[in-house]
């Protein structure tokens, strides 16, 4: 994916909301690609993602917790 001006604009918005610059670029790129989820082992990114969940167009999740959710959804009982 080529990063575009709108992606960087969105990243700047996320930085203004408290996200670190590199995390903001990754999140903005995931939004631009219309990803369902951005998996991260970075606790700080995950915490900011939880705080901004209502403002993001991508879910930020821990991969272990996300996988557990997926397994629970396919094996409900």
C-alpha positions as CSV (number, residue, x, y, z in Angstrom):
1,X,0.0,0.0,0.0
2,X,1.2,3.5,-0.8
3,X,0.7,5.9,2.0
4,X,-1.2,8.9,0.8
5,X,-1.9,12.4,2.0
6,X,-5.2,11.5,3.5
7,X,-3.6,8.6,5.4
8,X,-1.0,11.0,6.9
9,X,-3.7,13.5,7.7
10,X,-5.6,10.8,9.6
11,X,-2.4,9.8,11.4
12,X,-1.9,13.4,12.5
13,X,-5.5,13.4,13.9
14,X,-4.7,10.2,15.9
15,X,-1.4,11.7,17.2
16,X,-3.5,14.7,18.4
17,X,-5.7,12.2,20.2
18,X,-2.7,10.7,22.1
19,X,-1.4,8.0,19.8
20,X,2.3,7.7,19.1
21,X,3.3,8.7,15.6
22,X,4.3,5.3,14.2
23,X,1.2,3.7,15.8
24,X,-0.9,6.4,14.3
25,X,0.4,5.7,10.8
26,X,-0.2,2.0,11.2
27,X,-3.7,2.6,12.4
28,X,-4.5,5.1,9.7
29,X,-3.2,2.7,7.1
30,X,-5.3,-0.1,8.5
31,X,-8.3,2.2,8.3
32,X,-7.5,3.1,4.7
33,X,-7.3,-0.6,3.8
34,X,-10.7,-1.1,5.6
35,X,-9.1,-3.8,7.8
36,X,-11.5,-5.3,10.4
37,X,-8.8,-5.5,13.1
38,X,-5.2,-4.4,13.7
39,X,-3.5,-6.9,15.9
40,X,-0.7,-5.7,18.3
41,X,1.4,-7.0,21.2
42,X,2.1,-3.4,22.1
43,X,0.2,-2.7,25.3
44,X,0.3,1.0,24.9
45,X,-1.2,0.9,21.4
46,X,-3.8,-1.5,22.6
47,X,-4.8,0.8,25.5
48,X,-5.0,3.9,23.3
49,X,-7.0,1.8,20.8
50,X,-9.5,0.9,23.6
51,X,-9.8,4.5,24.6
52,X,-10.3,5.7,21.0
53,X,-12.5,2.7,20.0
54,X,-15.5,4.9,19.2
55,X,-13.4,7.1,17.0
56,X,-11.5,4.5,15.1
57,X,-12.5,2.7,11.9
58,X,-10.5,-0.3,12.8
59,X,-10.5,-2.4,16.0
60,X,-7.1,-2.7,17.8
61,X,-6.8,-6.0,19.5
62,X,-4.2,-8.2,21.3
63,X,-3.6,-11.3,19.0
64,X,-4.0,-13.8,21.8
65,X,-7.3,-12.4,23.0
66,X,-8.5,-12.0,19.5
67,X,-7.7,-15.6,18.7
68,X,-9.5,-16.7,21.8
69,X,-12.6,-14.8,20.7
70,X,-12.4,-16.4,17.3
71,X,-12.2,-19.9,18.7
72,X,-15.0,-19.2,21.2
73,X,-17.2,-18.0,18.4
74,X,-16.6,-21.2,16.4
75,X,-16.9,-23.5,19.4
76,X,-19.6,-22.1,21.6
77,X,-19.8,-24.6,24.3
